Amino acid sequence: MATNRLRWGHCILSDFRKTKSMFYLPEGVIYLDGNSLGPLPKAAQAYVSRAIQDEWGEMLIRAWNDAHWMELSTGVGDRIGSLIGAEKGHVVMGDTLSIKVYQALASALEMRRDRKVILTDNGNFPSDLYMAQGLVKSLDQGHEIRCVNPENVMDNIDESVAVMMLTEVDYRTGRKHDMLALTEKARSCDVVTVWDLAHSAGAVPVDVAAAKVDFAVGCTYKYLNGGPGSPAFIYVAPAHACTVRPALSGWLGHEAPFNFDLDYRPGTGIERMRVGTPPVIALKILESALDIWDQVKMADVRKKSITLSNLFIAEIEARCPDLHLASPRSSDQRGSQVSFEFKNGYAAMRACIDRGVIGDYRAPDIMRFGFTPLYIDEEDVMAAVDVIEDVITNRRWDAPEYQIRARVT
């Protein structure tokens, strides 16, 4: 862990002024969309340059051994693991989040062959539901996806459920599930748990080991700042790591991939959850971002994000009465994002972005803002509210150019 933190008494406080200086943030922009795509770490260019010139360029194929490229997936996995409370050696990187969801769900269903219900909620990210739907059709074994309201998940956990698959923090509103309580209830009914941490990792404290989670997955391009398309991760609890069957039996998940056997034998532990070739350049960028995470404590990040979020909510409600809070008011029930409902939310967000405040829009009427203390402070929040107030109060959104939907919202 890094030593450059502010000391006060016996406490070590994370220095968010320092971490802010470690990101490239365009002048005149207040970036409140790190919950969708984190900004560029300044060190990323040097990491990538070394990987391209010194490793790929000079070592060529020897870099797989000499630059330890093959160990990147598990090495970086352990660094992610430290942010989600995982045991060492139980997180591996690679592929996309959708693939990791598929892997975890397929493996979990095999662990409960006598049950046919996948329990999820209608606040889950649609891609997770799509993967579940596709898997159920492919299996064609009578599985049922039971999709309930988030507040009704607890009451639907029973002995008929094979797998509970949930996203801890709702992508649209920031509503936060009680992972500990839900996992405890699931365990009491012998239900396998799969948690999606896409909006949790780097946003809220997570302890998958303490919660006794079976599987967890997540992406790294949001709060972890790994860049567009950066690889996903999967966690498998120690109790299952050496016995679970990987549904996607990729070459690098083989026990001895360079023996080139024609029959698949799963690798040891988390190694069996590898599928394709490690995305070396992307993992190098992610390493540069994780160096910044080494500078802070997750508890400090959470405390500061609550302070920023509560300030934002108070100012918006006082100055923009046409916006209605869609996120839980209690910070204990909310992740690190705040969402407001506004009928003309898409146009209003476009107008805000044109004026230097970048958030994003989620259908049908959500204006969504992320608060990441690594590079956002109180001054940014107040300046952003000034812009939003101007856009809403003076109807800046009501211009023809803001009514045209872009492909990515």
Contacts in CASP RR format, 6 or more apart in sequence:
PFRMAT RR
TARGET T0000
AUTHOR 0000-0000-0000
METHOD contacts of the structure
MODEL  1
MATNRLRWGHCILSDFRKTKSMFYLPEGVIYLDGNSLGPLPKAAQAYVSR
AIQDEWGEMLIRAWNDAHWMELSTGVGDRIGSLIGAEKGHVVMGDTLSIK
VYQALASALEMRRDRKVILTDNGNFPSDLYMAQGLVKSLDQGHEIRCVNP
ENVMDNIDESVAVMMLTEVDYRTGRKHDMLALTEKARSCDVVTVWDLAHS
AGAVPVDVAAAKVDFAVGCTYKYLNGGPGSPAFIYVAPAHACTVRPALSG
WLGHEAPFNFDLDYRPGTGIERMRVGTPPVIALKILESALDIWDQVKMAD
VRKKSITLSNLFIAEIEARCPDLHLASPRSSDQRGSQVSFEFKNGYAAMR
ACIDRGVIGDYRAPDIMRFGFTPLYIDEEDVMAAVDVIEDVITNRRWDAP
EYQIRARVT
1 294 0 8 1.000
2 294 0 8 1.000
2 295 0 8 1.000
4 15 0 8 1.000
4 18 0 8 1.000
4 295 0 8 1.000
5 12 0 8 1.000
5 13 0 8 1.000
5 14 0 8 1.000
5 15 0 8 1.000
5 295 0 8 1.000
5 296 0 8 1.000
6 12 0 8 1.000
6 13 0 8 1.000
6 14 0 8 1.000
6 15 0 8 1.000
7 13 0 8 1.000
12 297 0 8 1.000
13 300 0 8 1.000
14 295 0 8 1.000
14 296 0 8 1.000
14 297 0 8 1.000
14 300 0 8 1.000
14 301 0 8 1.000
14 304 0 8 1.000
14 373 0 8 1.000
15 295 0 8 1.000
15 296 0 8 1.000
16 296 0 8 1.000
16 300 0 8 1.000
16 304 0 8 1.000
16 373 0 8 1.000
16 374 0 8 1.000
16 375 0 8 1.000
16 377 0 8 1.000
17 377 0 8 1.000
18 295 0 8 1.000
19 292 0 8 1.000
19 295 0 8 1.000
19 296 0 8 1.000
19 373 0 8 1.000
19 374 0 8 1.000
19 375 0 8 1.000
20 374 0 8 1.000
20 375 0 8 1.000
20 376 0 8 1.000
20 377 0 8 1.000
22 41 0 8 1.000
22 42 0 8 1.000
22 43 0 8 1.000
22 292 0 8 1.000
22 295 0 8 1.000
23 39 0 8 1.000
23 40 0 8 1.000
23 41 0 8 1.000
23 42 0 8 1.000
23 225 0 8 1.000
23 292 0 8 1.000
23 374 0 8 1.000
23 375 0 8 1.000
24 39 0 8 1.000
24 40 0 8 1.000
24 41 0 8 1.000
24 42 0 8 1.000
25 31 0 8 1.000
25 39 0 8 1.000
25 375 0 8 1.000
28 356 0 8 1.000
29 356 0 8 1.000
29 357 0 8 1.000
29 358 0 8 1.000
30 356 0 8 1.000
30 357 0 8 1.000
30 358 0 8 1.000
30 376 0 8 1.000
30 380 0 8 1.000
30 383 0 8 1.000
30 384 0 8 1.000
30 387 0 8 1.000
31 38 0 8 1.000
31 39 0 8 1.000
31 358 0 8 1.000
31 359 0 8 1.000
31 375 0 8 1.000
31 376 0 8 1.000
32 357 0 8 1.000
32 358 0 8 1.000
32 359 0 8 1.000
32 369 0 8 1.000
32 370 0 8 1.000
32 371 0 8 1.000
32 376 0 8 1.000
32 380 0 8 1.000
32 384 0 8 1.000
33 358 0 8 1.000
33 359 0 8 1.000
33 360 0 8 1.000
33 368 0 8 1.000
33 369 0 8 1.000
33 370 0 8 1.000
34 222 0 8 1.000
34 223 0 8 1.000
34 225 0 8 1.000
34 370 0 8 1.000
34 372 0 8 1.000
35 199 0 8 1.000
35 203 0 8 1.000
35 222 0 8 1.000
35 223 0 8 1.000
35 336 0 8 1.000
35 337 0 8 1.000
35 368 0 8 1.000
35 370 0 8 1.000
35 372 0 8 1.000
36 222 0 8 1.000
36 359 0 8 1.000
36 360 0 8 1.000
36 368 0 8 1.000
37 221 0 8 1.000
37 222 0 8 1.000
37 227 0 8 1.000
37 228 0 8 1.000
38 221 0 8 1.000
38 222 0 8 1.000
38 223 0 8 1.000
38 224 0 8 1.000
38 225 0 8 1.000
38 226 0 8 1.000
38 227 0 8 1.000
38 372 0 8 1.000
39 225 0 8 1.000
39 375 0 8 1.000
40 225 0 8 1.000
40 227 0 8 1.000
41 225 0 8 1.000
41 226 0 8 1.000
41 285 0 8 1.000
41 288 0 8 1.000
41 289 0 8 1.000
41 291 0 8 1.000
41 292 0 8 1.000
43 288 0 8 1.000
43 291 0 8 1.000
44 285 0 8 1.000
44 288 0 8 1.000
44 289 0 8 1.000
46 288 0 8 1.000
47 284 0 8 1.000
47 285 0 8 1.000
47 287 0 8 1.000
47 288 0 8 1.000
48 281 0 8 1.000
48 284 0 8 1.000
48 285 0 8 1.000
50 284 0 8 1.000
51 67 0 8 1.000
51 280 0 8 1.000
51 281 0 8 1.000
51 284 0 8 1.000
52 281 0 8 1.000
55 63 0 8 1.000
55 66 0 8 1.000
55 67 0 8 1.000
55 69 0 8 1.000
56 63 0 8 1.000
56 280 0 8 1.000
59 66 0 8 1.000
59 67 0 8 1.000
63 69 0 8 1.000
64 70 0 8 1.000
69 278 0 8 1.000
69 280 0 8 1.000
70 278 0 8 1.000
72 93 0 8 1.000
72 278 0 8 1.000
72 280 0 8 1.000
72 283 0 8 1.000
72 284 0 8 1.000
73 92 0 8 1.000
73 93 0 8 1.000
73 94 0 8 1.000
73 274 0 8 1.000
73 278 0 8 1.000
73 283 0 8 1.000
74 89 0 8 1.000
74 91 0 8 1.000
74 92 0 8 1.000
74 93 0 8 1.000
74 270 0 8 1.000
74 271 0 8 1.000
75 93 0 8 1.000
76 93 0 8 1.000
76 283 0 8 1.000
76 286 0 8 1.000
76 287 0 8 1.000
76 290 0 8 1.000
77 89 0 8 1.000
77 91 0 8 1.000
77 92 0 8 1.000
77 93 0 8 1.000
77 233 0 8 1.000
78 88 0 8 1.000
78 89 0 8 1.000
78 91 0 8 1.000
79 287 0 8 1.000
79 290 0 8 1.000
79 293 0 8 1.000
80 86 0 8 1.000
80 91 0 8 1.000
80 93 0 8 1.000
80 201 0 8 1.000
80 220 0 8 1.000
80 224 0 8 1.000
80 233 0 8 1.000
80 290 0 8 1.000
81 90 0 8 1.000
81 91 0 8 1.000
81 233 0 8 1.000
81 235 0 8 1.000
83 201 0 8 1.000
83 202 0 8 1.000
83 206 0 8 1.000
83 224 0 8 1.000
83 293 0 8 1.000
83 298 0 8 1.000
84 91 0 8 1.000
84 197 0 8 1.000
84 200 0 8 1.000
84 201 0 8 1.000
84 206 0 8 1.000
84 207 0 8 1.000
84 208 0 8 1.000
84 216 0 8 1.000
84 235 0 8 1.000
85 206 0 8 1.000
85 207 0 8 1.000
85 208 0 8 1.000
85 209 0 8 1.000
85 210 0 8 1.000
86 208 0 8 1.000
86 209 0 8 1.000
86 216 0 8 1.000
86 235 0 8 1.000
87 209 0 8 1.000
87 238 0 8 1.000
89 270 0 8 1.000
90 235 0 8 1.000
90 236 0 8 1.000
90 237 0 8 1.000
90 238 0 8 1.000
90 241 0 8 1.000
90 269 0 8 1.000
90 270 0 8 1.000
91 233 0 8 1.000
91 234 0 8 1.000
91 235 0 8 1.000
91 270 0 8 1.000
92 233 0 8 1.000
92 234 0 8 1.000
92 270 0 8 1.000
92 271 0 8 1.000
92 273 0 8 1.000
92 274 0 8 1.000
93 220 0 8 1.000
93 231 0 8 1.000
93 232 0 8 1.000
93 233 0 8 1.000
93 278 0 8 1.000
93 283 0 8 1.000
93 286 0 8 1.000
94 100 0 8 1.000
94 231 0 8 1.000
94 232 0 8 1.000
94 233 0 8 1.000
94 274 0 8 1.000
94 275 0 8 1.000
94 276 0 8 1.000
94 278 0 8 1.000
94 279 0 8 1.000
95 231 0 8 1.000
95 232 0 8 1.000
95 275 0 8 1.000
95 276 0 8 1.000
96 219 0 8 1.000
96 229 0 8 1.000
96 231 0 8 1.000
96 232 0 8 1.000
97 127 0 8 1.000
97 196 0 8 1.000
97 198 0 8 1.000
97 217 0 8 1.000
97 218 0 8 1.000
97 219 0 8 1.000
97 232 0 8 1.000
98 127 0 8 1.000
98 128 0 8 1.000
98 130 0 8 1.000
98 131 0 8 1.000
99 232 0 8 1.000
99 248 0 8 1.000
99 275 0 8 1.000
100 217 0 8 1.000
100 218 0 8 1.000
100 232 0 8 1.000
100 233 0 8 1.000
100 234 0 8 1.000
101 127 0 8 1.000
101 128 0 8 1.000
101 131 0 8 1.000
101 132 0 8 1.000
101 165 0 8 1.000
101 194 0 8 1.000
101 196 0 8 1.000
101 217 0 8 1.000
102 131 0 8 1.000
102 135 0 8 1.000
102 247 0 8 1.000
102 248 0 8 1.000
103 217 0 8 1.000
103 234 0 8 1.000
103 246 0 8 1.000
103 247 0 8 1.000
103 248 0 8 1.000
103 273 0 8 1.000
103 275 0 8 1.000
104 194 0 8 1.000
104 215 0 8 1.000
104 216 0 8 1.000
104 217 0 8 1.000
104 234 0 8 1.000
104 236 0 8 1.000
105 118 0 8 1.000
105 131 0 8 1.000
105 132 0 8 1.000
105 135 0 8 1.000
105 163 0 8 1.000
105 165 0 8 1.000
105 194 0 8 1.000
106 135 0 8 1.000
106 247 0 8 1.000
106 248 0 8 1.000
107 215 0 8 1.000
107 236 0 8 1.000
107 240 0 8 1.000
107 244 0 8 1.000
107 245 0 8 1.000
107 246 0 8 1.000
107 247 0 8 1.000
108 162 0 8 1.000
108 163 0 8 1.000
108 165 0 8 1.000
108 192 0 8 1.000
108 193 0 8 1.000
108 194 0 8 1.000
108 214 0 8 1.000
108 215 0 8 1.000
109 118 0 8 1.000
109 135 0 8 1.000
109 139 0 8 1.000
109 143 0 8 1.000
109 162 0 8 1.000
109 163 0 8 1.000
109 192 0 8 1.000
110 244 0 8 1.000
110 245 0 8 1.000
110 247 0 8 1.000
111 192 0 8 1.000
111 240 0 8 1.000
111 244 0 8 1.000
112 162 0 8 1.000
112 163 0 8 1.000
112 190 0 8 1.000
112 191 0 8 1.000
112 192 0 8 1.000
115 159 0 8 1.000
115 160 0 8 1.000
115 161 0 8 1.000
115 162 0 8 1.000
116 141 0 8 1.000
116 142 0 8 1.000
116 143 0 8 1.000
116 144 0 8 1.000
116 160 0 8 1.000
116 162 0 8 1.000
117 143 0 8 1.000
117 144 0 8 1.000
117 146 0 8 1.000
117 160 0 8 1.000
117 161 0 8 1.000
117 162 0 8 1.000
117 163 0 8 1.000
118 132 0 8 1.000
118 136 0 8 1.000
118 143 0 8 1.000
118 144 0 8 1.000
118 145 0 8 1.000
118 146 0 8 1.000
118 161 0 8 1.000
118 162 0 8 1.000
118 163 0 8 1.000
118 165 0 8 1.000
119 146 0 8 1.000
119 148 0 8 1.000
119 153 0 8 1.000
119 156 0 8 1.000
119 157 0 8 1.000
119 161 0 8 1.000
119 163 0 8 1.000
119 164 0 8 1.000
119 165 0 8 1.000
119 191 0 8 1.000
120 128 0 8 1.000
120 129 0 8 1.000
120 132 0 8 1.000
120 145 0 8 1.000
120 146 0 8 1.000
120 147 0 8 1.000
120 148 0 8 1.000
120 164 0 8 1.000
120 165 0 8 1.000
120 166 0 8 1.000
121 147 0 8 1.000
121 148 0 8 1.000
121 149 0 8 1.000
121 150 0 8 1.000
121 152 0 8 1.000
121 153 0 8 1.000
121 166 0 8 1.000
122 147 0 8 1.000
122 148 0 8 1.000
122 149 0 8 1.000
122 150 0 8 1.000
123 150 0 8 1.000
123 167 0 8 1.000
123 170 0 8 1.000
123 171 0 8 1.000
123 172 0 8 1.000
123 175 0 8 1.000
124 147 0 8 1.000
124 165 0 8 1.000
124 166 0 8 1.000
124 167 0 8 1.000
124 196 0 8 1.000
125 167 0 8 1.000
125 171 0 8 1.000
125 196 0 8 1.000
125 198 0 8 1.000
128 165 0 8 1.000
128 167 0 8 1.000
128 196 0 8 1.000
129 145 0 8 1.000
129 147 0 8 1.000
132 145 0 8 1.000
132 165 0 8 1.000
133 145 0 8 1.000
136 142 0 8 1.000
136 143 0 8 1.000
136 144 0 8 1.000
136 145 0 8 1.000
143 162 0 8 1.000
146 156 0 8 1.000
146 161 0 8 1.000
148 156 0 8 1.000
150 170 0 8 1.000
150 175 0 8 1.000
150 177 0 8 1.000
153 164 0 8 1.000
153 166 0 8 1.000
153 177 0 8 1.000
153 182 0 8 1.000
154 181 0 8 1.000
154 182 0 8 1.000
154 185 0 8 1.000
157 164 0 8 1.000
157 182 0 8 1.000
157 185 0 8 1.000
157 186 0 8 1.000
157 189 0 8 1.000
157 191 0 8 1.000
158 189 0 8 1.000
159 189 0 8 1.000
159 190 0 8 1.000
161 186 0 8 1.000
161 189 0 8 1.000
161 191 0 8 1.000
162 191 0 8 1.000
162 192 0 8 1.000
163 191 0 8 1.000
163 192 0 8 1.000
163 193 0 8 1.000
163 194 0 8 1.000
164 182 0 8 1.000
164 186 0 8 1.000
164 191 0 8 1.000
164 192 0 8 1.000
164 193 0 8 1.000
164 194 0 8 1.000
165 194 0 8 1.000
165 196 0 8 1.000
166 177 0 8 1.000
166 182 0 8 1.000
166 193 0 8 1.000
166 194 0 8 1.000
166 195 0 8 1.000
166 196 0 8 1.000
167 177 0 8 1.000
167 195 0 8 1.000
167 196 0 8 1.000
167 198 0 8 1.000
167 199 0 8 1.000
168 176 0 8 1.000
168 177 0 8 1.000
168 179 0 8 1.000
168 195 0 8 1.000
168 196 0 8 1.000
168 197 0 8 1.000
168 199 0 8 1.000
168 200 0 8 1.000
168 204 0 8 1.000
168 206 0 8 1.000
169 175 0 8 1.000
169 176 0 8 1.000
169 177 0 8 1.000
169 198 0 8 1.000
169 199 0 8 1.000
169 200 0 8 1.000
169 203 0 8 1.000
169 204 0 8 1.000
169 335 0 8 1.000
169 336 0 8 1.000
169 337 0 8 1.000
170 176 0 8 1.000
170 199 0 8 1.000
171 198 0 8 1.000
171 199 0 8 1.000
171 362 0 8 1.000
172 326 0 8 1.000
172 339 0 8 1.000
172 362 0 8 1.000
172 366 0 8 1.000
172 368 0 8 1.000
173 326 0 8 1.000
173 327 0 8 1.000
173 328 0 8 1.000
173 339 0 8 1.000
173 366 0 8 1.000
174 199 0 8 1.000
174 327 0 8 1.000
174 328 0 8 1.000
174 334 0 8 1.000
174 335 0 8 1.000
174 337 0 8 1.000
174 338 0 8 1.000
174 339 0 8 1.000
175 327 0 8 1.000
175 328 0 8 1.000
175 333 0 8 1.000
175 334 0 8 1.000
175 335 0 8 1.000
176 204 0 8 1.000
176 328 0 8 1.000
176 332 0 8 1.000
176 333 0 8 1.000
176 334 0 8 1.000
176 335 0 8 1.000
179 195 0 8 1.000
179 206 0 8 1.000
179 211 0 8 1.000
179 213 0 8 1.000
180 210 0 8 1.000
180 211 0 8 1.000
182 193 0 8 1.000
183 193 0 8 1.000
183 195 0 8 1.000
183 211 0 8 1.000
183 212 0 8 1.000
183 213 0 8 1.000
184 211 0 8 1.000
184 212 0 8 1.000
186 192 0 8 1.000
186 193 0 8 1.000
187 193 0 8 1.000
187 212 0 8 1.000
192 214 0 8 1.000
192 215 0 8 1.000
193 213 0 8 1.000
193 214 0 8 1.000
193 215 0 8 1.000
194 214 0 8 1.000
194 215 0 8 1.000
194 216 0 8 1.000
194 217 0 8 1.000
195 208 0 8 1.000
195 213 0 8 1.000
195 215 0 8 1.000
195 216 0 8 1.000
195 217 0 8 1.000
196 216 0 8 1.000
196 217 0 8 1.000
196 218 0 8 1.000
197 206 0 8 1.000
197 216 0 8 1.000
197 217 0 8 1.000
197 218 0 8 1.000
198 217 0 8 1.000
198 218 0 8 1.000
198 219 0 8 1.000
198 222 0 8 1.000
199 222 0 8 1.000
199 223 0 8 1.000
199 335 0 8 1.000
199 336 0 8 1.000
199 337 0 8 1.000
200 206 0 8 1.000
200 335 0 8 1.000
201 218 0 8 1.000
201 220 0 8 1.000
201 222 0 8 1.000
201 223 0 8 1.000
201 224 0 8 1.000
201 233 0 8 1.000
202 223 0 8 1.000
202 224 0 8 1.000
202 293 0 8 1.000
202 298 0 8 1.000
202 301 0 8 1.000
202 336 0 8 1.000
203 222 0 8 1.000
203 223 0 8 1.000
203 301 0 8 1.000
203 302 0 8 1.000
203 305 0 8 1.000
203 335 0 8 1.000
203 336 0 8 1.000
203 337 0 8 1.000
203 372 0 8 1.000
204 302 0 8 1.000
204 335 0 8 1.000
204 336 0 8 1.000
205 298 0 8 1.000
205 299 0 8 1.000
205 302 0 8 1.000
208 216 0 8 1.000
208 235 0 8 1.000
208 237 0 8 1.000
209 237 0 8 1.000
212 237 0 8 1.000
213 235 0 8 1.000
213 237 0 8 1.000
214 236 0 8 1.000
214 237 0 8 1.000
214 239 0 8 1.000
214 240 0 8 1.000
215 234 0 8 1.000
215 235 0 8 1.000
215 236 0 8 1.000
215 237 0 8 1.000
215 240 0 8 1.000
216 234 0 8 1.000
216 235 0 8 1.000
217 232 0 8 1.000
217 233 0 8 1.000
217 234 0 8 1.000
217 235 0 8 1.000
218 232 0 8 1.000
218 233 0 8 1.000
218 234 0 8 1.000
219 230 0 8 1.000
219 232 0 8 1.000
219 233 0 8 1.000
220 226 0 8 1.000
220 227 0 8 1.000
220 230 0 8 1.000
220 231 0 8 1.000
220 232 0 8 1.000
220 233 0 8 1.000
220 286 0 8 1.000
220 289 0 8 1.000
221 227 0 8 1.000
221 228 0 8 1.000
221 229 0 8 1.000
221 230 0 8 1.000
223 336 0 8 1.000
223 372 0 8 1.000
224 230 0 8 1.000
224 286 0 8 1.000
224 289 0 8 1.000
224 290 0 8 1.000
224 293 0 8 1.000
225 289 0 8 1.000
225 292 0 8 1.000
225 374 0 8 1.000
226 282 0 8 1.000
226 285 0 8 1.000
226 286 0 8 1.000
226 289 0 8 1.000
227 282 0 8 1.000
227 285 0 8 1.000
227 286 0 8 1.000
227 289 0 8 1.000
229 282 0 8 1.000
230 279 0 8 1.000
230 282 0 8 1.000
230 285 0 8 1.000
230 286 0 8 1.000
231 278 0 8 1.000
231 279 0 8 1.000
231 282 0 8 1.000
231 283 0 8 1.000
231 286 0 8 1.000
234 270 0 8 1.000
234 273 0 8 1.000
236 244 0 8 1.000
236 269 0 8 1.000
236 270 0 8 1.000
236 273 0 8 1.000
241 269 0 8 1.000
241 270 0 8 1.000
241 272 0 8 1.000
242 268 0 8 1.000
242 269 0 8 1.000
244 272 0 8 1.000
245 266 0 8 1.000
246 253 0 8 1.000
246 266 0 8 1.000
246 272 0 8 1.000
246 273 0 8 1.000
246 275 0 8 1.000
248 275 0 8 1.000
249 264 0 8 1.000
249 266 0 8 1.000
250 264 0 8 1.000
250 274 0 8 1.000
250 275 0 8 1.000
250 276 0 8 1.000
251 257 0 8 1.000
251 276 0 8 1.000
252 274 0 8 1.000
252 275 0 8 1.000
252 276 0 8 1.000
252 277 0 8 1.000
252 278 0 8 1.000
253 266 0 8 1.000
253 267 0 8 1.000
253 271 0 8 1.000
253 272 0 8 1.000
253 273 0 8 1.000
253 274 0 8 1.000
253 275 0 8 1.000
254 261 0 8 1.000
254 264 0 8 1.000
254 265 0 8 1.000
254 266 0 8 1.000
254 267 0 8 1.000
255 265 0 8 1.000
255 266 0 8 1.000
255 267 0 8 1.000
255 268 0 8 1.000
256 265 0 8 1.000
266 272 0 8 1.000
292 374 0 8 1.000
296 374 0 8 1.000
300 373 0 8 1.000
301 373 0 8 1.000
301 374 0 8 1.000
302 336 0 8 1.000
304 373 0 8 1.000
305 335 0 8 1.000
305 336 0 8 1.000
305 371 0 8 1.000
305 372 0 8 1.000
305 373 0 8 1.000
306 331 0 8 1.000
307 378 0 8 1.000
308 371 0 8 1.000
308 373 0 8 1.000
308 376 0 8 1.000
308 377 0 8 1.000
308 378 0 8 1.000
308 381 0 8 1.000
309 331 0 8 1.000
309 334 0 8 1.000
309 336 0 8 1.000
309 337 0 8 1.000
309 338 0 8 1.000
309 371 0 8 1.000
310 331 0 8 1.000
311 378 0 8 1.000
311 381 0 8 1.000
311 382 0 8 1.000
312 338 0 8 1.000
312 369 0 8 1.000
312 371 0 8 1.000
312 381 0 8 1.000
312 384 0 8 1.000
312 385 0 8 1.000
313 325 0 8 1.000
313 327 0 8 1.000
313 329 0 8 1.000
313 338 0 8 1.000
315 381 0 8 1.000
315 382 0 8 1.000
315 385 0 8 1.000
316 323 0 8 1.000
316 340 0 8 1.000
316 385 0 8 1.000
316 388 0 8 1.000
317 323 0 8 1.000
317 325 0 8 1.000
319 385 0 8 1.000
319 389 0 8 1.000
319 393 0 8 1.000
320 340 0 8 1.000
320 388 0 8 1.000
320 389 0 8 1.000
320 392 0 8 1.000
320 393 0 8 1.000
322 342 0 8 1.000
322 392 0 8 1.000
323 340 0 8 1.000
323 341 0 8 1.000
323 342 0 8 1.000
323 367 0 8 1.000
323 388 0 8 1.000
323 392 0 8 1.000
324 340 0 8 1.000
324 341 0 8 1.000
324 342 0 8 1.000
325 338 0 8 1.000
325 339 0 8 1.000
325 340 0 8 1.000
325 341 0 8 1.000
326 339 0 8 1.000
326 340 0 8 1.000
326 341 0 8 1.000
326 366 0 8 1.000
327 334 0 8 1.000
327 337 0 8 1.000
327 338 0 8 1.000
327 339 0 8 1.000
327 340 0 8 1.000
328 334 0 8 1.000
336 370 0 8 1.000
336 371 0 8 1.000
336 372 0 8 1.000
337 368 0 8 1.000
337 369 0 8 1.000
337 370 0 8 1.000
337 371 0 8 1.000
338 368 0 8 1.000
338 369 0 8 1.000
338 370 0 8 1.000
338 371 0 8 1.000
339 362 0 8 1.000
339 366 0 8 1.000
339 367 0 8 1.000
339 368 0 8 1.000
339 369 0 8 1.000
340 366 0 8 1.000
340 367 0 8 1.000
340 369 0 8 1.000
341 365 0 8 1.000
341 366 0 8 1.000
341 367 0 8 1.000
342 348 0 8 1.000
342 365 0 8 1.000
342 367 0 8 1.000
342 392 0 8 1.000
343 365 0 8 1.000
344 397 0 8 1.000
344 398 0 8 1.000
345 361 0 8 1.000
345 365 0 8 1.000
345 366 0 8 1.000
345 367 0 8 1.000
345 397 0 8 1.000
346 361 0 8 1.000
346 402 0 8 1.000
346 405 0 8 1.000
346 409 0 8 1.000
347 397 0 8 1.000
347 398 0 8 1.000
347 399 0 8 1.000
347 402 0 8 1.000
347 403 0 8 1.000
348 367 0 8 1.000
348 388 0 8 1.000
348 391 0 8 1.000
348 392 0 8 1.000
348 396 0 8 1.000
348 397 0 8 1.000
348 402 0 8 1.000
349 359 0 8 1.000
349 360 0 8 1.000
349 361 0 8 1.000
349 367 0 8 1.000
350 397 0 8 1.000
350 401 0 8 1.000
350 402 0 8 1.000
351 391 0 8 1.000
351 396 0 8 1.000
351 397 0 8 1.000
351 399 0 8 1.000
351 402 0 8 1.000
352 358 0 8 1.000
352 359 0 8 1.000
352 367 0 8 1.000
352 387 0 8 1.000
352 388 0 8 1.000
352 391 0 8 1.000
353 359 0 8 1.000
355 387 0 8 1.000
355 390 0 8 1.000
355 391 0 8 1.000
355 396 0 8 1.000
356 387 0 8 1.000
357 383 0 8 1.000
357 384 0 8 1.000
357 387 0 8 1.000
357 388 0 8 1.000
359 367 0 8 1.000
359 368 0 8 1.000
359 369 0 8 1.000
359 370 0 8 1.000
360 368 0 8 1.000
360 409 0 8 1.000
361 367 0 8 1.000
361 368 0 8 1.000
361 409 0 8 1.000
362 368 0 8 1.000
362 409 0 8 1.000
363 409 0 8 1.000
369 384 0 8 1.000
370 376 0 8 1.000
371 381 0 8 1.000
390 396 0 8 1.000
391 397 0 8 1.000
END
